């Protein structure tokens, strides 16, 4: 097998799970919901900005937070073949370290995006940074290289002409990467400590930009599973063996990703389809379908008895989690690429024009209580930790806090 695996015999930095950590795309558990309180609802370039930092390259990836460290990825160079994993201090934005690598796979992307589109993930001891070039880098929290996988060396035809965007997820001792496209489409589960593949499975041959989500025992599953969404539907996979536990094969979106709440899967399929995972090896039960709830690019959020989606026209829709019945609509200022987050009972969403909108949801209506323009294009989903919002544009990382 041809691949790069570099394992350095270095002691790992100890890391304690902290309530405020935001360890992957859409938060540690992939829900987009934070328990933080006291976030500002008003800000500008000069108000409620704790700091902003110029980044060393382009990126659409979301920042993640582990303890007092912020991690973000970038790509630089004319061909975007210089890969950066950057660690900053949460307190003042100073750079702790900036590790740089040369891409081993294809770096061509649609001009609007770039090589640093997938968001990194962390297990609290390591950071896993995946790039559109299908380079997967594992560092400890101090920036020491643990292993490096150039996935294109193993699978030469894994790419698409627009660029890859699926973010990795960590479940137990496995980091899962979806590298799905029109040619050599696959997903792989990799041992977090060694960088060796536990399994690699074929996936539907169609370009796919969704990110995997986890279904765990804590959310009512029989066992810990990783959910892989594609144009074919959604598949529940054992993260240790790669074996399929069950499938829902009625099709699904290839951009917005599913969300799990209280054991129920809300899948962007025929609008939104609510699925009850099976007990055993049967197929999931369809609880309801809401064909008018379909999200555009942003993934759905399940919060406080409501499902929230933002459609392609920039309309926020609130529906009943139990039935899918639409409760209200609110037109926002779009367009949107990133997913909203929830904190302190409010929804925060940033549009592509740089305007961060804060929405107070109610039973029968929603209200925009803040509209704040930072003057840069935002395509990523924000992170929340330590009473602050972290949001990155193509060139700048911002910390928004009172």
Secondary structure as GFF3:
##gff-version 3
##sequence-region A 1 402
A	DSSP	beta_strand	33	34	.	.	.	ID=ss1
A	DSSP	beta_strand	49	54	.	.	.	ID=ss2
A	DSSP	beta_strand	64	66	.	.	.	ID=ss3
A	DSSP	beta_strand	69	76	.	.	.	ID=ss4
A	DSSP	beta_strand	82	89	.	.	.	ID=ss5
A	DSSP	beta_strand	95	102	.	.	.	ID=ss6
A	DSSP	beta_strand	121	122	.	.	.	ID=ss7
A	DSSP	beta_strand	126	130	.	.	.	ID=ss8
A	DSSP	beta_strand	135	140	.	.	.	ID=ss9
A	DSSP	beta_strand	145	150	.	.	.	ID=ss10
A	DSSP	alpha_helix	151	154	.	.	.	ID=ss11
A	DSSP	beta_strand	169	171	.	.	.	ID=ss12
A	DSSP	beta_strand	174	179	.	.	.	ID=ss13
A	DSSP	beta_strand	186	191	.	.	.	ID=ss14
A	DSSP	beta_strand	197	202	.	.	.	ID=ss15
A	DSSP	beta_strand	213	215	.	.	.	ID=ss16
A	DSSP	three_ten_helix	217	219	.	.	.	ID=ss17
A	DSSP	beta_strand	225	230	.	.	.	ID=ss18
A	DSSP	beta_strand	233	238	.	.	.	ID=ss19
A	DSSP	beta_strand	244	248	.	.	.	ID=ss20
A	DSSP	beta_strand	259	261	.	.	.	ID=ss21
A	DSSP	beta_strand	264	267	.	.	.	ID=ss22
A	DSSP	beta_strand	272	276	.	.	.	ID=ss23
A	DSSP	beta_strand	285	290	.	.	.	ID=ss24
A	DSSP	beta_strand	301	303	.	.	.	ID=ss25
A	DSSP	beta_strand	306	310	.	.	.	ID=ss26
A	DSSP	beta_strand	315	320	.	.	.	ID=ss27
A	DSSP	beta_strand	326	331	.	.	.	ID=ss28
A	DSSP	beta_strand	341	343	.	.	.	ID=ss29
A	DSSP	beta_strand	346	350	.	.	.	ID=ss30
A	DSSP	beta_strand	355	361	.	.	.	ID=ss31
A	DSSP	beta_strand	366	373	.	.	.	ID=ss32
A	DSSP	beta_strand	383	385	.	.	.	ID=ss33
A	DSSP	beta_strand	388	392	.	.	.	ID=ss34
A	DSSP	beta_strand	396	400	.	.	.	ID=ss35
###
